[in-house]
Amino acid sequence: MRSLTADVSKGGTELIQSDMLERVEPKRVLRILVLYAGVGGGHESAARAICAAIGEVDPQASAECLDVLKLAVPLFANAYCNGYTTLLQKAPRLAGYLYEVLDDTSSDRSTFVDQLRFHVQVLGLNKLVSILTQKPWDLVIHTHFLPLEITAGLRRQGKIDIPHVTIVTDLFVHRLWIHQPCDHFFVATQAAAEHLLDCGISSGDLTVSGIPIHPKFSRHPTKEEYQKANGVDGTRPVVLELGGGLGMGQMQEAFLFLLKIERPLDILVVTGANRSLKDALDRMEKGKRHRVQVLGMTSRMHELMSIADLVVSKPGGLTVSESLSCGLPICIVSAFPGQESYNSDYLLENGAAVKINKIESLTSKVSGLLDNPVRLRELRRNAIRLSKPLAAFAIAKKALGMAAKYSLGKEASCRNQNGPLL
């Protein structure tokens, strides 16, 4: 089967090609709506990466980034967001089971569940329906399947005709990401593309672009600049511990086992929105062997990853893509059943990660890696091979072209109906 990988989104950490930044110059301002659901940090990061790339490719375009859960009925928003995170934290095996059940298309039950879910979501997100039907958008981009399902439903009902595209933010594609009509799908891997082909999606409606990460990750000042800016002098290995935007997983336990490593380290921990975890780590006795920084929410992830030698993290789609773009080997901990398990398998199969099956083995595994430069170089090479640091630009250029085509079509239709515009 032919490769569907976008030519402008090759692996590696090369600088942005001049042809990638060719400016799209429509005759009018294009209005693009980028929708995500604020469940975890990855979907928002992907949405903001696309908005930033659109702004660089066409500074005249208007790209609005919107969290649909902020528009939702409070009861719906709380149930959707808190229910998901609570399930992952308290009953991960049940979450994994539900992931597989919802991915099953073999029974009539799935059709009934789909219809029920759509009607509940429309009721909970009535403000989103109004925004989609009453404003003159030229394109809608989705980095989460919740608004995608609503937009596709409105298209089927003939209530809107706006083109819309889907950016899958994991390495594999769950059935919830597949809603027709949808004008284009952007996926992370060739395996994801082949799965969509098996589901009946046309090859012309698919691009293996990679998961979009912020343009900051495609620009690399000297490592020394980032080290100085982040209080690292380069004399010790740097280990970066992450838990996604919400600071989930076994972060506190992993931190304790990192402290037991005998070799002096710079340990950088990012707890994201998990303030209670940050407070707990701040209070913890850390000893004098390692230099430790505990950060909460940060806009400097590209800097931290650029100076790190190893990342210890659960394998969320955005974390994986950002790490790969920096050639950063990943020690996988706390992979949640479902999409993160698939992400983990992909990294392990391609030699870009090691897995900590039991948290008690973290000390010896990380120590072993840091003491084995040959193995670290191998992991780094494989990470760079898998990386697609320019994905956001590939998607932005395609999206702007689609938006311009739709906008010109609207103008032509208006001229045919009303005569030339003055």
QUINORFEN-V76867 format. One record per backbone hydrogen bond with DSSP energy under -1.0 kcal/mol. NH is the residue of the N-H (numbers start at 1). CO is the residue of the C=O. E is the energy in kcal/mol with one decimal. If there is no record, write none. Layout:
nh = (NH & NH)
co = (CO & CO)
e = (E & E)
This chain:
nh = (6 & 9 & 12 & 32 & 33 & 34 & 35 & 36 & 39 & 45 & 46 & 47 & 48 & 49 & 50 & 51 & 52 & 53 & 54 & 55 & 56 & 57 & 58 & 61 & 62 & 64 & 66 & 68 & 70 & 71 & 73 & 77 & 78 & 79 & 80 & 81 & 82 & 83 & 84 & 85 & 86 & 87 & 88 & 89 & 90 & 91 & 95 & 96 & 97 & 98 & 99 & 100 & 101 & 102 & 104 & 112 & 113 & 114 & 115 & 116 & 117 & 118 & 119 & 120 & 121 & 122 & 123 & 124 & 125 & 129 & 130 & 131 & 132 & 133 & 134 & 135 & 137 & 138 & 139 & 140 & 141 & 142 & 143 & 149 & 150 & 151 & 152 & 153 & 154 & 155 & 156 & 157 & 158 & 159 & 165 & 166 & 167 & 168 & 177 & 178 & 183 & 185 & 186 & 187 & 193 & 194 & 195 & 196 & 197 & 198 & 199 & 200 & 201 & 205 & 206 & 207 & 208 & 209 & 209 & 210 & 217 & 218 & 219 & 226 & 227 & 228 & 229 & 230 & 231 & 232 & 239 & 240 & 241 & 242 & 247 & 248 & 251 & 254 & 255 & 256 & 257 & 258 & 259 & 261 & 266 & 267 & 268 & 269 & 270 & 271 & 273 & 274 & 275 & 278 & 279 & 280 & 281 & 282 & 283 & 291 & 293 & 295 & 304 & 305 & 306 & 307 & 309 & 310 & 311 & 312 & 313 & 316 & 320 & 321 & 322 & 323 & 324 & 325 & 327 & 328 & 330 & 331 & 332 & 333 & 342 & 343 & 344 & 345 & 346 & 347 & 348 & 349 & 350 & 351 & 352 & 354 & 356 & 361 & 362 & 365 & 366 & 367 & 368 & 369 & 370 & 371 & 372 & 376 & 377 & 378 & 379 & 380 & 381 & 382 & 383 & 384 & 385 & 386 & 387 & 391 & 394 & 395 & 396 & 397 & 398 & 399 & 400 & 401 & 402 & 403 & 404 & 405 & 406 & 407 & 408 & 409 & 410 & 411 & 412 & 413 & 414 & 415 & 416 & 417 & 418 & 419)
co = (208 & 6 & 384 & 62 & 139 & 64 & 141 & 66 & 37 & 41 & 42 & 43 & 44 & 45 & 46 & 47 & 48 & 49 & 50 & 51 & 52 & 53 & 54 & 58 & 30 & 32 & 34 & 36 & 67 & 68 & 124 & 73 & 74 & 75 & 76 & 77 & 78 & 79 & 80 & 81 & 82 & 83 & 84 & 85 & 86 & 87 & 91 & 92 & 93 & 94 & 95 & 96 & 97 & 98 & 101 & 108 & 109 & 110 & 111 & 112 & 113 & 114 & 115 & 116 & 117 & 118 & 119 & 120 & 121 & 125 & 126 & 127 & 128 & 129 & 130 & 131 & 135 & 31 & 31 & 163 & 33 & 165 & 35 & 145 & 146 & 147 & 148 & 149 & 150 & 151 & 152 & 153 & 155 & 154 & 140 & 184 & 142 & 186 & 174 & 175 & 164 & 205 & 166 & 207 & 189 & 190 & 191 & 192 & 193 & 194 & 195 & 197 & 196 & 202 & 203 & 185 & 4 & 187 & 207 & 187 & 214 & 215 & 216 & 222 & 223 & 224 & 225 & 226 & 228 & 227 & 266 & 310 & 268 & 312 & 244 & 243 & 249 & 250 & 251 & 252 & 253 & 254 & 255 & 258 & 237 & 291 & 239 & 293 & 241 & 295 & 245 & 271 & 273 & 274 & 275 & 276 & 277 & 278 & 279 & 265 & 267 & 269 & 300 & 301 & 302 & 303 & 238 & 238 & 329 & 240 & 331 & 314 & 316 & 317 & 318 & 319 & 320 & 321 & 324 & 323 & 352 & 311 & 354 & 313 & 338 & 339 & 340 & 341 & 342 & 343 & 344 & 345 & 346 & 348 & 347 & 330 & 332 & 358 & 359 & 361 & 362 & 363 & 364 & 365 & 366 & 367 & 369 & 372 & 373 & 374 & 375 & 376 & 377 & 378 & 379 & 380 & 381 & 382 & 383 & 388 & 390 & 391 & 392 & 393 & 394 & 395 & 396 & 397 & 398 & 399 & 400 & 401 & 402 & 403 & 404 & 405 & 406 & 407 & 408 & 409 & 410 & 411 & 412 & 413 & 414 & 415)
e = (-1.7 & -1.7 & -1.3 & -3.4 & -2.4 & -3.4 & -3.3 & -2.1 & -2.9 & -2.3 & -2.4 & -2.0 & -2.8 & -2.1 & -2.0 & -2.1 & -2.3 & -2.3 & -2.7 & -2.0 & -1.3 & -2.6 & -3.0 & -1.6 & -3.4 & -2.8 & -2.7 & -2.8 & -1.3 & -1.2 & -2.4 & -2.6 & -2.8 & -2.1 & -2.7 & -2.6 & -1.8 & -1.0 & -1.1 & -2.1 & -2.5 & -1.9 & -2.1 & -2.1 & -3.1 & -2.2 & -2.1 & -2.3 & -2.2 & -2.7 & -2.1 & -1.9 & -2.5 & -2.8 & -1.5 & -1.5 & -2.7 & -2.4 & -2.2 & -2.4 & -2.8 & -2.4 & -2.0 & -2.1 & -2.5 & -2.3 & -1.9 & -2.3 & -1.9 & -1.7 & -1.8 & -2.1 & -2.5 & -2.1 & -2.0 & -1.1 & -1.9 & -3.4 & -1.1 & -1.8 & -3.1 & -2.1 & -2.4 & -2.2 & -1.3 & -2.7 & -2.8 & -1.9 & -2.3 & -2.0 & -2.3 & -1.8 & -1.3 & -2.2 & -2.3 & -2.6 & -2.8 & -2.4 & -1.9 & -2.0 & -2.1 & -2.6 & -3.0 & -2.5 & -1.7 & -2.5 & -1.9 & -1.9 & -2.3 & -2.1 & -1.2 & -1.7 & -2.5 & -1.7 & -1.3 & -2.0 & -2.4 & -1.1 & -1.5 & -2.3 & -2.4 & -1.7 & -1.1 & -1.4 & -2.5 & -2.5 & -2.1 & -1.3 & -1.1 & -2.8 & -2.6 & -2.7 & -3.2 & -2.6 & -1.4 & -2.9 & -1.2 & -2.6 & -2.3 & -1.9 & -1.8 & -2.0 & -2.0 & -1.5 & -2.5 & -3.0 & -2.7 & -2.8 & -2.5 & -3.1 & -2.8 & -1.8 & -1.6 & -1.9 & -2.6 & -2.1 & -2.6 & -2.6 & -1.8 & -2.5 & -2.5 & -3.7 & -2.4 & -2.7 & -1.3 & -1.3 & -3.1 & -1.2 & -2.2 & -3.0 & -2.2 & -1.5 & -2.7 & -2.2 & -2.8 & -2.4 & -2.7 & -1.9 & -1.9 & -2.6 & -1.4 & -3.4 & -3.2 & -1.8 & -1.7 & -2.4 & -2.5 & -2.4 & -2.2 & -2.1 & -2.5 & -2.8 & -1.5 & -1.3 & -2.5 & -2.3 & -3.1 & -2.3 & -1.6 & -2.3 & -2.7 & -2.1 & -2.4 & -2.0 & -2.5 & -1.6 & -1.7 & -2.1 & -2.4 & -1.9 & -2.4 & -2.5 & -2.6 & -2.1 & -2.2 & -2.5 & -2.2 & -1.7 & -1.1 & -1.6 & -1.8 & -2.5 & -2.5 & -2.5 & -1.7 & -3.0 & -2.8 & -1.9 & -2.0 & -2.6 & -2.6 & -2.0 & -2.2 & -2.6 & -2.6 & -1.9 & -2.2 & -2.1 & -2.5 & -2.3 & -2.2 & -2.4 & -2.3 & -1.6 & -2.7 & -2.6)
